[in-house]
Amino acid sequence: MDQYLIGIDVGTGSARAGVFDRKGNLIATARRQIEMHRERGIIAEQSSEQVWRAVCDSVRESVTRAGIDPAQVTGIGFDATCSLVVRGEGEATLPVGDPAHPERDIIVWMDHRAVEQAERINAQGHEVLKYVGTRISPEMETPKLLWLRENRPEVYAAAAHFFDLTDFLTWKATGALERSACTVTCKWTYLAHEGRWDADYFRQIGLEDLAEQGFARIGARVVDPGTPLGHGLTKAAASAMGLRPGTAVAAGLIDAHAGGVGTVAARGDATTCLGYVFGTSSCTMTTTREPAFVPGVWGPYYSAMVPGMWLNEGGQSAAGAAIDQLVQLHPATGEASALAEAAGKSLPQWLADRALELAGSAADAVRLADELHVVPEFLGNRAPFADPHARAVIMGQGMETGPDSLAALYVAGICGLGYGLRQIIETQAAHGAPVETISVSGGAGAHPLTRQLLADATMLPVEVTECAEPVLLGSAMLGAVAAGVYPDLHTAMPAMSRVATRCVPDPATRARQEARYAAFLALQSVARQIRSSMAALPSN
């Protein structure tokens, strides 16, 4: 009987499931939307029960679409955003914000309510911070936990479990309370290379109760990604998903890390390839055999993506979201959106196609943006400055109102993301974590224009793997390991992933790209200087 694996990905706006065969071929997918409560541009909350329903419905539909017997599914892997789930005893949900909405029990990764708590933690300078690039982010979990304790003490006290979203999903699926080394090492300050939490850190920052309780509420047992959990799917979870009870369930990954697993070893050596996962935000995944300490870049994290290897994680707090925000600022957005809809395309796809048409080639499209420069830090700088207060800079925009000028602005925005990526790559290389190629998954790899612009902006080859859903594939690889289809991730990764497209930098654009990169760095620096000088002014 043929064996199939299911990868489940919970992103910011949807839950998806994909059915794969043992060679990594995608058979079918399904998706369900997830609602999010936004407030003041800072608050972002979701419901874990709605997320779980979306997951189960997606799994059911994907299996139906694949036309396979559910009994043929032997392993399941989960990935999700690094969002904080707060649960009470049993199945109780607890409100992380408005008490009138107890169903909203998730503080989403992009929620920045804990900026002040993160700054306070950073000012204390504990030793564990050297494993998060020396500065913790408000997107991570201990600042959010501290915010809860200080601002919602009754909710904090009532919580039986604090989960990263991935670990919540594996708990719902199996009842197992083990946490993944990926989630707790990357977002909770677990020291995987030493196999321990640092109790002194939690006491110093004001979460001493977690240490006194033996870390039971955040994870007393931590296992590597791909480790089989419990006795597999519980009867309740299996019934909700339409699968067989006991189906192997793997310890999961953060969504970006699943994209890394699904791509970086397609040529065999994960240490030479940077995984660039381009979604609402972006993440960079760099694998090393020895730890590399890079200021402003998260990590080094041990066994957080590939067991037994070290990981440095950078990225941009807004990537796809930055491009969406950028194009909405242009007066031609409505006209271009109508043209895109008439052509049956998304607006970014239409803009990329139009830029190609105007320029004649993907490499020459950069010339459309000669007068335009964008530092797309609408939601801060995740790396290499770990600066949540950074904001975007747009230079050179004139009075043009037509769709073609919007296409030029789109090109400038993609280039800006590419220069931010180059900045991260160069910073890592200077601190012992060089790479030779970039493997792209998500929106950046979907169009030849963006692939070429990223290659030219970074001066490195950009590869796209064969599977159209590499994040789902990475999670399916976890399921394959948990089910014993492959003995470990080191074996599963090259066996289930293959390079489909390789895009090399165009030497004819090098001088122009170098000049634009220098402009990017200058604008970014001036923006920091201006912000600093304004902050120094008297408040009255």
N, C-alpha and C positions, 0 to 999 in steps of 0.2 A: 504494500500500500504506500502511495506517495505521501511524503511528509510536507506539511506547510507550516510556516511561521507567521505570526501577526505582529506587526509593529504598530504601536499606538503613540501618537504625538498630540500633546495638548499645548497649543500655542496661545497667543494672547487673545485671539478672537474666535478660535474654533478648535474642535477636537477631530482628529482624523485617525483612521485605521487603514492599514494596508496589508494585504495577503501576499506573501512571497513563497517561492519554492526554495529549496535548500541551496540553490546556486545564486540566489539573490535576484531572481527575475520577479518583477512586480506583476501580480495577476489581477488584482482589483483593489480599488480604494473607495472609501466613503467618508463623508464629512458632515459634522453638525456645528452650527454656530453656537457661540457662548456669549452671553450677555455680560456687559461690564458697566458698573456704576462709576461715572467720572464726576469730579467736583473740583472746581477752582484750578484745574490744570495740575493739581498735586495729588489728589486722592484717586485711587483706582481700586475697586473692590469687586469681587465675584463670589459666586455661590458654589461651594464644593459639591453639593448635591446635584446642581444643574450640570456641573462639569462631569460628574460620574454618569449621569443619564446620557449626556452627549457621547461619552466614551462607549457605553454599552450599545447605544443605538448605531453608532458608527461601525462597531465590530460586527453586529448582526448583519447590517447591510453589505459590508465588504465581503463577508463570507457568502452571502446570497449571490452577490454579483460575480464572485469567483466561481460559483457553481461547484463547490466542493462539499464533501461530507464534513460536518464540523468535527467528527472524530479524527479526521486527518490532520487537524491542527495540533501540533505537539508542543509548541512553545510560544510564549507571549513576552514581549518586552515593552516597557513604558518609557516615555520621556515626557517632560513638561517644562514649562517656564519655572524659573526659580522664585515662585510665589509662596508666601507664608500662609498655611492653613491652620486655623485655630479651632480645635474640637473639644467639646466637653465629654462627660462620661457617656458611654454607649454610643448612640448615634446623634447626640445633641450637637447642634450648631450654635456658635457664639458670635455675636455681632462685633466686628472689628472696628466699627464706626458708629453709626446711628443705632441706638438701642431698639428702635422700632423695626429694625431689619436684621433679625438674628440669622436669617438665611445668608446674609453677606458675611461669610466667615473667612474670606481670603483677602489678604493684603497683596495685591498684584505686584510683580517685580518692579514695574515702572512707577509705583507709588513713591512719592518723595516726602511723605509726612515726617520721616525720621532724619531729615538733614541735620537738625540741631544735635540730635543724639549721636549721629555719626561724627560730627565735628568734635563733640566732647570726648568720644572714645579715642579719636585720633590724637587729640591734645594730650591724652594720658600716655600714649606711646608705648603700649605693652609689647613685649617681645613677639607675640604671635602675629603682630601686624606685618612683620617682615615677610610673612607668607601670603599677604594680600597686596604686595607692591608697596608696602609701608602705610597705606591709607585705606581704611575700610570705607565702603560705599553705602549710602542710604538704601541702595537696592539690595543689600545683603540683610541677613536675618537678625543678627544680634542688635543692630540699631532699632529695627522694627519691634523686636521683643521688648527692648527698653522703653520705647514709645508706649507700648501697650501697658507696661507696668506703671508708668508714670501718668498716663492719660485715661486708661480704662482699667483701673486696678481690680475691679470686680470681675471683669472678663478674664484678665490675666490669672487671677486666683482660681477661677472656676475651670480653667483649661486643664484637661487631662493629657492632651497631646498637642505639641506644636510640630507640624510636619512641613517639610518642603513638599510642593505639590506632587512631585514624582513619588515620594515616599507615602503620601496619602493614598495615591492610586494603587500602589502595590499592597498597602494595608487593606484597602477596600476589596481588593481582589483575592487576598489570601488570609487576612487576619494577622499577618506577621508584622511585628513592630521593628524589625531590623531596618536600619537606614543605609542608604547607598553611600559609599565612600565619596562618590562624585558630589552629591548634594551637600553633605555636611562639611566636607573639606573645602569646597569652593565657596560656600555661602554662610557657613556657621562657625568657622575657625577650628574645626576638628583637625588635629595633627595626625594625618594618616600614616606618615612615615614613622611616627612613634606609637601609633595605635592608641591615642588617648585624647581626651579633652584637657585643656589647661584650666584647672579650677581657679587658679590665681587670677586669670583674665576675667572670668565671670564675676569673681568677688570685686575686682577693681572697678568694673564698669557699672555695678549695681544690680547684677543678676545672680547674686550669691546663692539664692534659694535653689537654682537649677543645679549648682554644684553640690549643695547639701543633700539634694534628693538623688544623688548619683546619676544625674543627667537622664533620669528615666523619661522625663517629658519631651526631651529632644533627641533621644537615641542612646540607649545604654549599650546596644549592640550594632556594630557597623561592619558591613561586608562589601566586597568588591562588586562593581557592576557585572551583571551576568550570573551572579550567584543565585541558584534556585532558592525560592522562599517558601517556607511552610510546607504544606502538602499540596501546593499548587492551587488552582482555582477552587474556592469554596463552592458549595452547592448553590448558595444564593447568587454569587457572582457569575457562576457558570450559567445559571438560569437566565440572568439578566442579559448575558452576552450571547446566549444561544450556543454555548460550547459545552464540552465535556468536563465534569468536575475532575479535579486532579491534574488538569493541563498545566504543564510547567510554567511558572511565572518567574521572571528574572528580576533581581535588583536593578533599578533603572538608572537613567541618566538625565541631566538637564538637557533641554531640547537642543541647544547649540552643540553640546558635547556629543549628542547622538548624530548630528550632522557631521561632526569630526570623525567619529567612528565609521560612518558610512562612506567616507571619502579619502581620508589621508593615507591609507595603506593600499590604495588601488594599484600602485606600482610596486608595492612590497615593503618599502621602508618608510614608516610613518615619521621618522625624525627629519626627513628632508623636505617635507611638505607642510605648509601652513593651511589649516582648514579655515575658510572664510565663510561663515554662515550669515547670509544676508536675508533678514526678515524685517519686522517692524524696527528692531534694533539690529546690530551686527555683533558677531563675536569672532575673535581670532583664536585659533587653537594651535599651539606649538608644542610638539612632543620632544622631550629630550631624555637622554639616558642618565644624565646627572643634573642636579638642581641648578637652575639659573635664576639669580635674583635680579629682577628688572624693576627699577623704580617706576611707579605708576601703572605697572602691569600686574594683574592679579596672579598669585602663585609665587613660587613654584608649588604645585599641588601634587602629592604622590598618589598614584593609582586612581586619579580622579576621572580619567578617561580611558586610558589603556592600563590595565593592571600591571604593576611593577615598573611603570615609566612615570616620568615627571611631566607636568603640564603647566604652561604659561597661558593665561587667558586675558586677552585684551578685547578691543572692540569699540563700537560707537553706540552711545545711548539712544541715538535715533539714526536710522539708515533709511529703510523704506518710508518710515514716518517722516523723516527729514525731507525726502523728495516730495512726499504728499503735501507737507506744509509749504515747501518752497513754491510749488506750482500753484497752490491756492492763492498766493500773494499777487499773481499776475492778472492783469485785466482781461486777458484772452482765455482764461481758464474755462469759462462757460461755453464760449464758441468752440474751443478745442474739444471739450467734453462731448458736445453734440456731434462733432465730426467723428470722434472715436466711437460713440455709440452707434452712429449710422454705419460705420465700418465693422461693427461687431468686435471692437477691441477695447481693452482697458485704456485709460488715458496715458499711463506710462508707456504702454506698448505702442500706442499711436504716435506719441512724441518721439520715441526711439526710431520708429519707422520713418517719420517725417524728417528727422535729423539725418538719417542715412540717405534719404532721397535728395535732400538739399546738398549734402556734402559729397556724395558720390562714393564714399567709402567710410568704413567705421573709424579708421585711423584719422582721416581728414576731418571728421566731425568736430574735433577739438577746435578747429579754426572758426567754427560758428560762434564760439564763446570767447573770441579774442579780447573783447572788451569787458567780459563778465568774469568775476571771481567770487566763489562762495566758500565760506567756512561753515559747514552745515551743522553747527553744534547747538541746535535748537533746544536740546534737553541736557546740555552739559557735555563735558569731555570725559568719557569713561577711561580712555587710555591715550597717551601715556601720562596725563596730568592728574587723573582721578579728581576732576574738578566739576562737581555738579552745578556750579554757578555759571559756568561758561555759557555763552549764548552765540547765536549765529551772526555772521557778517556777510552782507551781500554788497558787492562793489561793482559799479559800472552800469547799473540798470538805468535806462533812459526813459523816454516818453513813448516808446514803441508799444503798440496795443494789439498787434496781430498774432496769430498762432505760431508763425515762424519765429518770432522773438521769444515766445514761450518755449519752443523746441530748443533754442539756444540756451535759455536759462536752465532747462532740464539737463543739457549736456554739461553746463558749468557745475550743476549740483552733483552729477555722477562723478565728474573729475574731482570735486571737493572731497567726496567720500574716498576716492582713490588716493588722494594725497594724505588724508588722515590715516589710511591703511599703510601707506608707505612710511609715514612717521612712526607708526607702531613697529613695523618690521625693522626699520633702522635702529630704533631704540633697543629692541630685543637683540639684534645682531651685535650691538656694542657691548652687551652684557652676557654674551655666551650662548645665545639661542638663535643662530642663523638658520635661514631656510633657502631653498633653491627654487621652489615652485609654490603656486597658490592653487588650492583646490576649492572651487566656489560651489556653494549650494544655495538654493533660494533664488530670490528675484534677480540677483546680480548675474547669475549664470543663464538666465532665461533668454537673453537677447544678444545677438552678435555684437551690437553696438556697445553694450555695457561691458562685455568680456574684453573687447579690444581697448576700450578706454581705461579699464582697470589695469590691463597689462602694460599699457603705455604710461600710465600714471605711476605705477610701482616699479617699472623696469624689470618685471619678472614674468615668466610664462604663467598663464592662467589656464587651468585645466577644469573640465567639467566631466563628471563621471557618467556612466551609461544610464544609471537609474535616475528617472525623473524625480524621485522622491527620496533623496539620500538620508533625510532625517528619519523617515519611517524605516528605511533600510537599516540604519544604525540600531534602532530599537529591535527590529526583527533579528539582527545579529545577536543581541542579548538573549532573545528567546531561543535561538539556535543553540547557544552555549548552555543555557539552563536545561534544555531538553536533551543535551548530550549529542546533538547532531554534529557539533564540533567541540573539541576538548577545551578550547579557550578562545578568547577574542583575538589573540595573536594569529590564530589559524583561521578564524572565521572572516576577519576583515579582508585579506587579499582574496579569499576564496569566493566572496559574495559581492565584490565591487570591482569595476573595471573602468578605465579611462576611455571616454568617447570622443572628446574634443580637446585640442590643445591650441591655445592662442598665444603667439609670441609677440613681444614688443616690436613696434615698427621703428626702425632706426631713423627714418626720415622725420619723425615727430619728436625726437629726443630733445633737441634744443628748445623747442616750444614748451614741452612738458617740464623741462628743468626750470625754465623761467616762470612757468605757472606755479610750480611747487615752491619756488622761492617766494613768490607773491603770497601763496597760502600761508607760509610760515610767518611772513612779515605781518599780514593782516591778523593772524591769530595772536601774535605777540603784542601788537598795538592794542587789540581788544582787551587783553589782560591788563595792560598798563592803564588804559582809560578806566576800566572797571575799578582798578585799585585806587586810582586818584579820586574817583567819584566817591568811593567808600570811605575815603579819608576825610571828606568834608564834614563839617559840624552838622549834627542832625537837626539843629534849630535854625 
